Amino acid sequence: MDVYWLEQTQADVPAENDWLSTKEAGFLGSLCFPKRRADWRLGRWTAKRAVASCLQLPDSPPALARLEICRAPSGAPEVFIDNKRAALTISLSHRSDRALCAVGPAGVELGCDLELIEPHSDAFLADYFTAEEQALVARRPASERLRLLALLWSGKESALKALHAGLGLDTRSVIVDLVNPAIGSPGWCPFRVRSTSGKIFYGWWQSSDPVVRTLVAAPPPAPPIALKNLSAMSAHA
C-alpha cells in the first residue's frame, strides 16, 4: 500500500489567507495566541498541499480554498472538497515550526508524527515507556539515546493517532519494536508498534537532524513516497 508524505516549515506558508475556506478563515480569526495561529496555518497549508498533490489538483489559492481540513469527533483530521468527504485518509503532526502530513487511501488506519531530538529527564523515560523500551534505551551508547528516545516517542504518537486515541491512552499501551537496530541509518527504516489490545501497526521512521519522523498504517505501508513536485504543479495551476 502506497502512502505519501510532505513536510513544510513556517517559511513555506504564504502571508495571505486566500487559500483558506470561509469556515477556516473564520476559525483562524477566533484564535487569540500568535503561536497557535501560526501552527494552525502551517498544519492546514501542509495538509492542503499534500492532498492537492495526491489528487492531482491545482494548488492555486482558489483551488486550495475548496479543500477543508476538518476535525472528526475522534480528533483525527478529515478532508472535504466542496463540502464532500474526500476518498483519502490523512494524519498531521506539528513540531518546532515544522508540519508533517501523511496521506493514504480511504479507510486506512494511518498515523504520523514529527519529534525534535532533545534531552529528556529520567522521569520522562520511567513514566511513559514500558520496561522493554527502557531496557532498549539503556543498552544503547549514550550518543544514540536522544535520537532513540525521540524515535520511540514518535512511534507511540503515530500509533495512538492511527488508533484515533491520541494521548487519551496510556503511552505504555503501545510498544515500539525496531526492525533495524542501526539508529544512524539513512533513509526510511522499518519498525512496528504493538498495542496491548493485540493490534499491530507496521511503519517507517526517518531521522535528519534535528527531527525524527515516523509513519504507521494498517494495512502495512510501502516506504513513504515524498511529495516533491509541488513547484511543478504550481506552474501549471
C-alpha positions in Angstrom: 0.0 0.0 0.0 1.4 3.4 -1.0 1.5 6.3 1.4 2.8 9.8 0.8 4.3 12.5 2.9 5.0 16.2 2.8 6.9 18.3 5.3 6.7 22.1 5.4 8.1 24.9 7.6 6.7 28.3 8.6 8.8 29.9 5.9 6.7 27.9 3.3 3.4 29.4 4.4 2.2 32.5 2.4 1.4 35.7 4.3 -2.1 35.9 2.8 -5.1 33.7 3.8 -6.8 33.5 0.4 -6.1 29.7 0.3 -8.3 29.1 3.4 -12.1 28.4 3.1 -14.5 30.8 4.5 -15.1 28.5 7.5 -11.4 28.0 8.1 -10.7 31.8 7.9 -13.4 32.3 10.5 -11.8 29.7 12.8 -8.4 31.3 12.3 -9.9 34.6 13.4 -11.1 33.1 16.7 -7.6 32.0 17.7 -6.0 34.6 20.1 -2.4 33.5 20.5 0.1 34.1 17.7 1.9 30.8 18.0 -1.4 28.9 18.0 -2.5 30.8 14.8 0.9 30.1 13.2 0.9 26.4 14.0 -2.7 26.0 12.8 -2.0 27.8 9.5 1.2 25.7 9.0 -0.8 22.5 9.5 -3.6 23.4 7.1 -1.1 24.6 4.5 0.9 21.4 4.6 -2.2 19.2 4.5 -3.9 21.1 1.7 -0.7 21.0 -0.5 -0.2 17.3 0.2 -3.8 16.5 -0.7 -3.8 18.6 -3.8 -0.6 16.8 -5.0 -2.0 13.4 -4.3 -5.3 14.1 -6.0 -3.5 15.9 -8.9 -5.4 19.1 -8.2 -4.1 22.7 -8.8 -2.5 24.2 -5.7 -3.5 27.8 -6.6 -5.2 29.7 -3.7 -8.7 29.4 -5.2 -8.3 25.6 -5.6 -6.8 25.2 -2.1 -9.8 27.2 -0.7 -12.1 24.4 -1.9 -10.3 22.0 0.4 -11.2 21.9 4.0 -9.4 20.1 6.7 -11.9 19.3 9.4 -11.6 17.7 12.8 -13.6 14.5 13.3 -15.2 13.7 16.7 -12.2 11.4 17.4 -9.9 14.4 16.8 -8.5 12.9 13.6 -8.3 15.3 10.5 -10.6 14.7 7.6 -10.5 16.2 4.1 -13.5 17.7 2.4 -13.7 19.1 -1.2 -16.6 21.4 -1.9 -18.2 20.1 1.3 -17.9 16.4 0.2 -15.7 13.9 2.0 -12.6 13.1 0.0 -11.7 9.5 -0.6 -8.4 9.5 1.3 -7.0 9.4 4.9 -4.5 11.9 6.3 -2.6 12.4 9.5 -0.9 15.6 10.7 1.9 16.5 13.1 3.5 19.8 14.2 6.8 20.3 15.9 9.3 23.2 16.2 7.9 25.3 13.3 7.5 22.2 11.1 4.5 20.3 10.0 4.3 16.7 8.6 1.3 15.4 6.6 0.9 11.7 5.6 -1.7 10.7 3.0 -3.1 7.2 2.4 -6.2 5.6 0.8 -9.6 5.9 2.3 -10.3 3.6 5.2 -6.7 3.1 6.1 -5.6 3.4 9.8 -2.9 6.0 9.5 -0.7 8.0 11.9 2.4 10.1 11.5 4.5 12.1 14.0 7.3 14.6 14.0 9.6 14.9 17.1 12.5 17.0 18.0 15.7 15.3 19.1 16.2 16.9 22.5 17.1 16.0 26.1 14.5 14.5 28.5 14.6 13.7 32.2 15.0 10.3 33.6 11.4 10.6 34.9 10.1 11.0 31.3 11.6 7.6 30.4 10.3 6.0 33.5 6.8 7.4 33.3 5.9 7.0 29.6 7.8 3.9 28.4 7.5 0.2 29.0 10.2 -1.8 30.8 11.1 -3.3 27.4 11.6 0.1 25.9 13.5 1.4 28.9 15.9 -1.6 28.6 16.4 -0.9 24.9 17.4 2.7 25.6 19.7 1.5 28.5 21.6 -0.9 26.1 22.4 1.8 23.6 25.5 4.1 23.7 24.9 7.5 25.2 25.5 9.1 21.8 22.4 7.3 20.4 20.0 7.7 23.3 18.4 11.1 22.5 17.7 10.1 18.9 16.3 6.7 20.1 14.1 8.3 22.7 12.7 10.7 20.1 12.1 7.7 17.8 10.3 5.6 20.4 8.1 8.6 21.5 7.3 9.5 17.9 6.4 5.9 17.1 4.0 5.8 20.0 2.4 9.1 18.9 1.9 7.8 15.4 0.3 4.6 16.6 -2.0 6.4 19.0 -3.1 8.7 16.1 -3.8 5.6 13.9 -5.9 4.3 16.8 -7.8 7.6 16.9 -6.8 7.8 20.6 -4.1 10.4 20.8 -2.7 10.8 24.3 -6.0 9.8 25.8 -4.5 6.3 26.1 -1.6 5.4 28.3 1.6 5.7 26.1 2.7 2.3 27.7 -0.3 0.6 25.9 1.7 0.8 22.6 5.2 -0.7 22.4 7.7 0.2 19.7 9.8 -2.6 18.1 12.8 -1.7 15.9 13.4 -3.9 13.0 16.7 -2.3 12.0 18.8 -1.6 15.2 21.1 0.9 13.4 19.9 4.3 14.7 22.1 6.2 12.2 20.8 4.5 9.1 19.9 6.9 6.2 16.5 6.9 4.5 13.4 5.2 5.8 13.8 2.3 8.2 11.1 -0.2 9.1 9.6 -0.6 12.6 6.4 -1.8 14.2 4.2 -0.9 17.1 2.3 -3.5 19.2 -0.7 -2.5 21.1 -1.6 -4.2 24.4 -5.0 -4.8 22.7 -3.4 -7.0 20.2 -3.3 -4.6 17.3 0.0 -4.3 15.3 0.9 -1.4 13.1 3.8 -1.5 10.7 5.6 1.6 9.7 8.7 3.5 8.8 10.9 6.0 10.5 13.5 8.5 9.3 15.8 10.9 11.0 17.5 14.1 9.8 18.7 16.5 12.5 17.1 18.0 14.4 14.0 15.8 14.0 12.7 12.2 13.8 9.6 11.4 11.7 7.5 8.3 11.9 4.6 6.9 10.0 2.5 3.8 10.7 -0.5 2.2 9.0 -2.7 -0.8 8.7 -2.6 -2.5 6.2 1.3 -2.3 6.2 2.6 0.5 4.1 5.4 0.5 1.5 8.2 3.0 2.1 6.7 6.5 2.2 6.8 8.5 -1.0 7.8 12.1 -0.8 5.7 14.7 -2.4 8.2 16.9 -4.2 6.6 18.0 -7.4 4.7 21.0 -5.8 6.6 23.7 -7.6 5.9 22.0 -10.9 2.3 21.7 -10.1 2.1 25.4 -9.2 3.5 26.3 -12.6 0.5 24.5 -14.3 -2.2 25.8 -11.9 
